[in-house]
């Protein structure tokens, strides 16, 4: 399965959080959603770290040219 992009992972994470906050789920359902939320948060973190690195590299290249 292909890893979702940042926006897709963020949107799914928001849906997971809303379902958990709404309550009314069994323990098993809650645990499954929690685990999915953790996985989605890690995906978002990886995307953000990659974007941060690209920005830092671009800034370093600009500074090197000055």
C-alpha positions in Angstrom: 0.0 0.0 0.0 1.3 3.4 -0.9 1.9 5.9 1.9 -0.6 8.8 1.7 0.5 12.3 1.0 0.6 14.9 3.8 -2.8 16.4 3.1 -4.5 13.0 2.8 -2.9 11.7 6.1 -3.8 15.0 7.9 -7.4 14.8 6.8 -7.7 11.1 7.8 -6.1 11.9 11.1 -8.7 14.7 11.7 -11.4 12.2 10.9 -9.9 9.6 13.4 -9.7 12.2 16.1 -13.3 13.3 15.5 -14.5 9.7 15.8 -12.5 9.2 19.0 -13.8 12.4 20.5 -17.4 11.5 19.6 -17.2 8.3 21.7 -19.6 5.5 21.5 -17.0 3.0 20.2 -16.1 -0.3 21.6 -12.7 -0.7 23.2 -11.5 -2.6 20.1 -12.7 0.0 17.7 -11.2 2.8 19.8 -7.8 1.0 20.0 -7.8 0.4 16.2 -8.6 4.1 15.6 -5.9 5.1 18.1 -3.3 2.9 16.3 -4.3 4.3 12.9 -4.0 7.8 14.3 -0.5 7.1 15.6 0.5 5.8 12.2 -1.0 8.8 10.5 0.7 11.2 12.8 4.1 9.6 12.0 3.4 9.9 8.3 2.6 13.6 8.8 5.8 14.1 10.8 7.9 12.4 8.1 6.4 14.7 5.4 7.0 17.8 7.5 10.6 16.8 8.3 11.2 16.3 4.6 9.7 19.7 3.8 11.8 21.3 6.6 14.9 19.8 5.2 14.2 21.0 1.7 13.6 24.6 3.0 16.8 24.5 5.0 18.7 23.3 2.0 17.2 26.0 -0.2 18.1 28.7 2.3 21.6 27.3 2.6 22.0 27.4 -1.1 20.8 31.0 -1.3 23.2 32.0 1.5 26.1 30.3 -0.2 25.4 32.3 -3.4 25.4 35.6 -1.6 
